[in-house]
């Protein structure tokens, strides 16, 4: 029988031989998932012998990682800020940049959030909507997605944290708009141009949902729609926050220049123009 530390070492060496980035971290995560351990518990039980059933499950998950399957899909879980989110391959893996978007929103609006109505468009795992609903319990947070499966995943995540101020609905924002108005709208829509999509890393191309990454065109389809409908969807004094793609800021600001919004662009941790805030002109 092999111990926890032996399997961790051998698995890490195997993943390194397959050129998998962050091999040791991937092995730690999948072993914690199989054994039901936290990171600390994994090391506290370093000499624990593993049973054949545990070894077989670890081996199967390790082989998936060796095929470049993202670890989040292998263990069906993703970390987002202080949340552990259920995930499957029909839902986009949350990115660190989107964590920055949430921090920006909370920092910019927290003092005025009480009683707010918020809409998250294209919610996916509900990482944005759930973060806001959890941070501000008296805000009403609505989240929509075109994917029925995404709504199911989002509901599981909301139930895990006993969030009762989050309301989830299936809706195609390109063809429909909600009947109510909001104080704040946020979205991280598919913004990768189709000609750039096919240059993405293999683990993204092979596993993550295409419709959550690209609009199948120039990457601006959703922003054109937003410029058209946001004036009808926001209450007086309302604002929006959007995540955007590399090099898209000027074009998106131009789309909103003909509306009653003033826009402001923010850079992410890498110095890339990544977020746009829109405020109704007084």
C-alpha angles and dihedrals in degrees: 000000000000123000128232093257093048093051091046091053096045093044092049091051090050093051091046088054087055091051093245112163118236090013096171094048090050091051092048092052096048092045091050088050094051096042097039091237134141117230090263093048090052090061095039087057095042093132096045111124115235124227123231092254091055092045092050092050092047090048093052093049091045091054089052090053089048088059089059094257106154112255090232090064093042092057095028091231137102131189117227118175103306094341133100105207131198111235142179135181093270091063126069118248108246114247131217089243089062089053086057090051091055092048090050092051095048093046093048099044109019095105090055099036097098109115092001122151110221131190124201112195117207093010099180107174088002090245093146098038094044092049092053094043091050093047096047110032096182093054116097107229120194121189129190135187135171090226118086089200092054090054090052091051091046091051091052090053093048091049091050091061096037091239111171100171094068119093119192127201138171109239138152103222092193090064105021140039128202116260094232131066128238141212093216134022123191130180142170097192130180101283108159111114112238093241089057095042094075090055093060121116115283094245089058096043095046099044117017120083110265094212090059092054108039137027089214090245135055096325094252102088095105094044091054088052092047092052088053100046107028094079087059095043104048127080118233108290091019124144141194138216122203134184111223139189130255112290095005100105099093094047093048092047087052090054091055095041091085091053131073092266135108112209135207126192124216129195125227127231090281094054093254119139096248111150137048126199118199124198127184112247115249 
